[in-house]
């Protein structure tokens, strides 16, 4: 399939997505729109972690820390100065944080860059570790960030968090950043650098023997993944309009890891599928915690039952599909075209 045809198909899909989002914003209720927004944010977080873990082979548990950095940087830049002055009760917000302001796009971008810088700084010492040790070190980093944000009251408002963040993260912005994230990572993985990352994942010793600077490549991959985690955190903060340090605990990283594992390690398509399926499933299962009427029978909801059922479904998926729902498969127009031709030929 030539490049022009693929470009036309891609533009067609983007146009259809834009039309769907336009109609969804006007026809669906606010709850459904919020779920659609969450899918975009979770997809960004899933593919950013998949770059680090699935494609480079680095077991990282620090995504919550990068999200926190992106969320706080973005929130501080889009909150009006008067609102900061009224919100900081325990200690006043110090200069220049009390007056700094930026447009939403620039704020999200700066949140991503701040997370990438933190990712690069943490990568320099911890990437010499491997396996579970790397995971423990990055988990410790995320917890350190959370504790710092809790105690720097004059900057982050401490444990009270930031409330009333402007809700700029609508369907348009979230899916713009989602498409940009997927496009960037797909282009990155399609390049020679992407082949380098896969070589490191498959056999780091052999990659070193071939002359690859594995430490540098892993540091770059880690920083890029941290950048998009910061972008996801910035969008999430503006979407829910309130953030506090307790949000960014280790459980948040495990949730993102769940998107990747369920969808398929080392698969961009799997990251998207995992984010969509898990986000919708978590929201759909809320009905089990409400009262259910079946004819004349009344079944009272049980608080927490949603997560019990979800855990059982998750275990079933992992046991039946250990490589993930998508596995190592990647969607492409060539594969779809070949599948259609085989169906036409009756194979």
C-alpha positions as semicolon CSV with decimal commas, in nm:
position;residue;x (nm);y (nm);z (nm)
1;X;0,000;0,000;0,000
2;X;0,151;0,334;-0,105
3;X;0,214;0,623;0,132
4;X;-0,057;0,849;-0,015
5;X;-0,329;0,590;0,038
6;X;-0,222;0,530;0,399
7;X;-0,217;0,904;0,464
8;X;-0,569;0,936;0,322
9;X;-0,694;0,652;0,541
10;X;-0,533;0,805;0,850
11;X;-0,686;1,145;0,778
12;X;-1,022;0,978;0,719
13;X;-1,005;0,805;1,058
14;X;-0,910;1,131;1,231
15;X;-1,203;1,306;1,060
16;X;-1,444;1,034;1,176
17;X;-1,304;1,057;1,530
18;X;-1,346;1,436;1,527
19;X;-1,707;1,399;1,408
20;X;-1,779;1,143;1,681
21;X;-1,629;1,367;1,951
22;X;-1,828;1,665;1,822
23;X;-2,153;1,468;1,842
24;X;-2,061;1,309;2,177
25;X;-2,000;1,648;2,335
26;X;-2,349;1,761;2,232
27;X;-2,557;1,444;2,255
28;X;-2,416;1,240;2,546
29;X;-2,458;1,321;2,914
30;X;-2,168;1,454;3,119
31;X;-2,088;1,113;3,273
32;X;-2,041;0,942;2,935
33;X;-1,834;1,237;2,810
34;X;-1,614;1,206;3,121
35;X;-1,556;0,835;3,048
36;X;-1,461;0,915;2,687
37;X;-1,218;1,177;2,820
38;X;-1,069;0,924;3,063
39;X;-1,010;0,678;2,779
40;X;-0,789;0,934;2,601
41;X;-0,589;1,017;2,915
42;X;-0,548;0,651;3,011
43;X;-0,436;0,564;2,657
44;X;-0,160;0,829;2,682
45;X;-0,045;0,685;3,015
46;X;-0,060;0,327;2,888
47;X;0,147;0,386;2,574
48;X;0,403;0,595;2,766
49;X;0,460;0,309;3,014
50;X;0,461;0,054;2,732
51;X;0,749;0,244;2,570
52;X;0,953;0,204;2,889
53;X;0,847;-0,147;2,989
54;X;0,712;-0,321;2,680
55;X;0,954;-0,191;2,417
56;X;1,269;-0,120;2,620
57;X;1,232;-0,387;2,885
58;X;1,269;-0,159;3,189
59;X;1,035;-0,255;3,473
60;X;0,938;0,090;3,599
61;X;0,689;0,173;3,875
62;X;0,747;0,549;3,884
63;X;0,469;0,669;3,657
64;X;0,261;0,812;3,942
65;X;0,550;1,044;4,030
66;X;0,582;1,172;3,674
67;X;0,206;1,225;3,658
68;X;0,218;1,424;3,981
69;X;0,489;1,653;3,842
70;X;0,297;1,714;3,520
71;X;-0,032;1,771;3,705
72;X;0,111;2,020;3,956
73;X;0,318;2,215;3,701
74;X;0,019;2,249;3,468
75;X;-0,222;2,340;3,749
76;X;0,011;2,607;3,888
77;X;0,040;2,762;3,542
78;X;-0,331;2,776;3,457
79;X;-0,467;2,876;3,801
80;X;-0,535;3,253;3,824
81;X;-0,319;3,445;4,073
82;X;-0,623;3,560;4,273
83;X;-0,743;3,201;4,312
84;X;-0,401;3,090;4,437
85;X;-0,403;3,369;4,694
86;X;-0,743;3,264;4,826
87;X;-0,668;2,890;4,818
88;X;-0,341;2,883;5,013
89;X;-0,465;2,882;5,375
90;X;-0,180;2,724;5,573
91;X;0,097;2,924;5,403
92;X;0,082;3,184;5,124
93;X;0,204;3,079;4,781
94;X;0,558;3,208;4,732
95;X;0,686;3,406;4,434
96;X;0,722;3,328;4,140
97;X;0,467;3,045;4,173
98;X;0,206;3,292;4,298
99;X;0,207;3,494;3,973
100;X;0,319;3,253;3,701
101;X;0,064;3,187;3,428
102;X;0,062;3,025;3,084
103;X;-0,188;2,910;2,818
104;X;-0,317;2,557;2,856
105;X;-0,115;2,408;2,569
106;X;0,209;2,558;2,701
107;X;0,121;2,449;3,056
108;X;0,071;2,086;2,948
109;X;0,392;2,099;2,747
110;X;0,590;2,241;3,040
111;X;0,438;1,979;3,270
112;X;0,564;1,713;3,033
113;X;0,911;1,868;3,012
114;X;0,933;1,893;3,393
115;X;0,843;1,524;3,420
116;X;1,097;1,436;3,147
117;X;1,370;1,626;3,332
118;X;1,285;1,443;3,652
119;X;1,281;1,115;3,458
120;X;1,624;1,187;3,315
121;X;1,766;1,277;3,657
122;X;1,630;0,959;3,814
123;X;1,744;0,753;3,515
124;X;2,110;0,848;3,558
125;X;2,157;0,649;3,882
126;X;1,880;0,386;3,871
127;X;1,920;0,257;3,515
128;X;2,236;0,081;3,625
129;X;2,000;-0,148;3,813
130;X;1,790;-0,408;3,639
131;X;1,481;-0,622;3,677
132;X;1,294;-0,597;4,007
133;X;1,558;-0,367;4,157
134;X;1,480;-0,103;3,895
135;X;1,109;-0,134;3,973
136;X;1,167;-0,089;4,346
137;X;1,396;0,213;4,288
138;X;1,145;0,389;4,061
139;X;0,862;0,309;4,304
140;X;1,067;0,475;4,577
141;X;1,117;0,779;4,353
142;X;0,741;0,815;4,301
143;X;0,683;0,799;4,676
144;X;0,955;1,062;4,738
145;X;0,783;1,297;4,492
146;X;0,449;1,246;4,671
147;X;0,604;1,323;5,010
148;X;0,781;1,634;4,876
149;X;0,455;1,767;4,730
150;X;0,282;1,701;5,064
151;X;0,540;1,900;5,259
152;X;0,612;2,194;5,026
153;X;0,301;2,377;5,142
154;X;0,409;2,719;5,013
155;X;0,432;2,582;4,659
156;X;0,183;2,295;4,625
157;X;-0,058;2,384;4,910
158;X;0,052;2,062;5,080
159;X;-0,200;1,794;5,169
160;X;-0,491;2,030;5,092
161;X;-0,406;2,009;4,724
162;X;-0,523;2,240;4,448
163;X;-0,895;2,290;4,391
164;X;-1,092;2,463;4,117
165;X;-0,837;2,398;3,842
166;X;-0,973;2,538;3,514
167;X;-1,140;2,255;3,319
168;X;-0,961;2,310;2,989
169;X;-0,907;1,938;2,928
170;X;-1,210;1,875;2,710
171;X;-1,260;1,613;2,439
172;X;-1,074;1,821;2,183
173;X;-0,761;1,877;2,389
174;X;-0,748;1,525;2,533
175;X;-0,776;1,353;2,196
176;X;-0,538;1,600;2,034
177;X;-0,272;1,501;2,287
178;X;-0,368;1,134;2,256
179;X;-0,321;1,135;1,878
180;X;0,003;1,334;1,911
181;X;0,136;1,087;2,170
182;X;0,057;0,781;1,960
183;X;0,195;0,944;1,643
184;X;0,521;1,040;1,816
185;X;0,579;0,700;1,974
186;X;0,485;0,511;1,655
187;X;0,732;0,722;1,456
188;X;0,995;0,670;1,725
189;X;0,949;0,293;1,725
190;X;0,951;0,280;1,343
191;X;1,296;0,441;1,334
192;X;1,638;0,286;1,392
193;X;1,616;0,404;1,752
194;X;1,305;0,188;1,794
195;X;1,499;-0,113;1,667
196;X;1,770;-0,026;1,920
197;X;1,518;-0,030;2,204
198;X;1,383;-0,369;2,095
199;X;1,737;-0,508;2,076
200;X;1,802;-0,390;2,432
201;X;1,477;-0,548;2,548
202;X;1,549;-0,882;2,382
203;X;1,916;-0,915;2,483
204;X;2,101;-0,623;2,640
205;X;2,434;-0,807;2,646
206;X;2,414;-0,878;2,272
207;X;2,311;-0,517;2,208
208;X;2,621;-0,395;2,393
209;X;2,836;-0,635;2,192
210;X;2,699;-0,478;1,872
211;X;2,824;-0,138;1,985
212;X;2,493;0,006;2,108
213;X;2,518;0,255;2,394
214;X;2,245;0,083;2,593
215;X;2,266;0,321;2,889
216;X;2,207;0,627;2,671
217;X;1,923;0,461;2,476
218;X;1,747;0,352;2,796
219;X;1,784;0,700;2,946
220;X;1,626;0,860;2,637
221;X;1,341;0,608;2,637
222;X;1,283;0,664;3,008
223;X;1,274;1,044;2,964
224;X;1,031;1,024;2,668
225;X;0,801;0,793;2,863
226;X;0,818;1,030;3,160
227;X;0,734;1,325;2,933
228;X;0,410;1,170;2,813
229;X;0,327;1,053;3,167
230;X;0,360;1,418;3,271
231;X;0,130;1,517;2,983
232;X;-0,124;1,258;3,101
233;X;-0,103;1,389;3,457
234;X;-0,151;1,748;3,340
235;X;-0,461;1,653;3,140
236;X;-0,604;1,447;3,424
237;X;-0,560;1,734;3,672
238;X;-0,747;1,975;3,445
239;X;-1,011;1,711;3,368
240;X;-1,109;1,639;3,729
241;X;-1,028;2,002;3,838
242;X;-0,872;1,899;4,169
243;X;-0,547;1,730;4,268
244;X;-0,375;1,638;4,592
245;X;-0,069;1,425;4,677
246;X;-0,279;1,127;4,792
247;X;-0,400;1,079;4,434
248;X;-0,052;0,990;4,311
249;X;0,020;0,684;4,524
250;X;0,162;0,351;4,409
251;X;-0,185;0,218;4,326
252;X;-0,209;0,468;4,039
253;X;0,104;0,320;3,880
254;X;-0,039;-0,031;3,915
255;X;-0,356;0,084;3,737
256;X;-0,149;0,208;3,442
257;X;0,054;-0,113;3,445
258;X;-0,276;-0,302;3,428
259;X;-0,368;-0,125;3,101
260;X;-0,037;-0,235;2,949
261;X;-0,044;-0,596;3,071
262;X;-0,408;-0,656;2,977
263;X;-0,364;-0,502;2,632
264;X;-0,029;-0,661;2,553
265;X;0,333;-0,576;2,632
266;X;0,522;-0,436;2,337
267;X;0,209;-0,346;2,141
268;X;0,086;0,008;2,069
269;X;-0,248;-0,139;1,964
270;X;-0,257;-0,330;2,293
271;X;-0,203;-0,010;2,493
272;X;-0,505;0,149;2,327
273;X;-0,719;-0,166;2,363
274;X;-0,622;-0,210;2,728
275;X;-0,704;0,154;2,812
276;X;-1,042;0,136;2,638
277;X;-1,149;-0,202;2,782
278;X;-1,035;-0,143;3,141
279;X;-1,172;0,214;3,160
280;X;-1,514;0,112;3,029
281;X;-1,524;-0,207;3,239
282;X;-1,441;-0,021;3,561
283;X;-1,718;0,229;3,498
284;X;-1,975;-0,024;3,376
285;X;-1,932;-0,242;3,685
286;X;-2,051;0,039;3,911
287;X;-2,405;-0,096;3,877
288;X;-2,323;-0,386;4,114
289;X;-2,281;-0,134;4,400
290;X;-2,631;0,008;4,339
291;X;-2,969;-0,146;4,413
292;X;-3,080;-0,378;4,129
293;X;-3,445;-0,459;4,061
294;X;-3,533;-0,785;3,882
295;X;-3,910;-0,793;3,857
296;X;-4,036;-0,789;4,216
297;X;-3,697;-0,886;4,358
298;X;-3,468;-0,623;4,502
299;X;-3,094;-0,684;4,527
300;X;-2,904;-0,437;4,739
301;X;-2,565;-0,326;4,614
302;X;-2,251;-0,414;4,808
303;X;-1,987;-0,141;4,844
304;X;-1,656;-0,256;4,701
305;X;-1,810;-0,542;4,503
306;X;-1,717;-0,365;4,178
307;X;-1,346;-0,414;4,243
308;X;-1,397;-0,776;4,350
309;X;-1,573;-0,863;4,023
310;X;-1,321;-0,661;3,826
311;X;-1,032;-0,848;3,991
312;X;-1,189;-1,183;3,899
313;X;-1,233;-1,073;3,537
314;X;-0,875;-0,945;3,533
315;X;-0,741;-1,276;3,665
316;X;-0,941;-1,463;3,402
317;X;-0,799;-1,245;3,122
318;X;-0,442;-1,288;3,244
319;X;-0,475;-1,665;3,292
320;X;-0,641;-1,719;2,953
321;X;-0,434;-1,464;2,759
322;X;-0,098;-1,432;2,931
323;X;0,038;-1,227;2,641
324;X;-0,254;-0,982;2,670
325;X;-0,575;-0,940;2,474
326;X;-0,390;-0,811;2,168
327;X;-0,058;-0,981;2,241
328;X;0,227;-0,870;2,016
329;X;-0,006;-0,785;1,729
330;X;0,010;-0,437;1,577
331;X;-0,266;-0,294;1,363
332;X;-0,161;-0,166;1,021
333;X;-0,345;-0,087;0,701
334;X;-0,136;-0,355;0,524
335;X;-0,249;-0,626;0,767
336;X;-0,612;-0,517;0,734
337;X;-0,584;-0,514;0,354
338;X;-0,429;-0,863;0,358
339;X;-0,702;-0,993;0,590
340;X;-0,977;-0,859;0,361
341;X;-0,811;-1,019;0,056
342;X;-0,784;-1,354;0,232
343;X;-1,151;-1,340;0,323
344;X;-1,240;-1,262;-0,038
345;X;-1,034;-1,560;-0,154
346;X;-1,207;-1,783;0,104
347;X;-0,890;-1,866;0,298
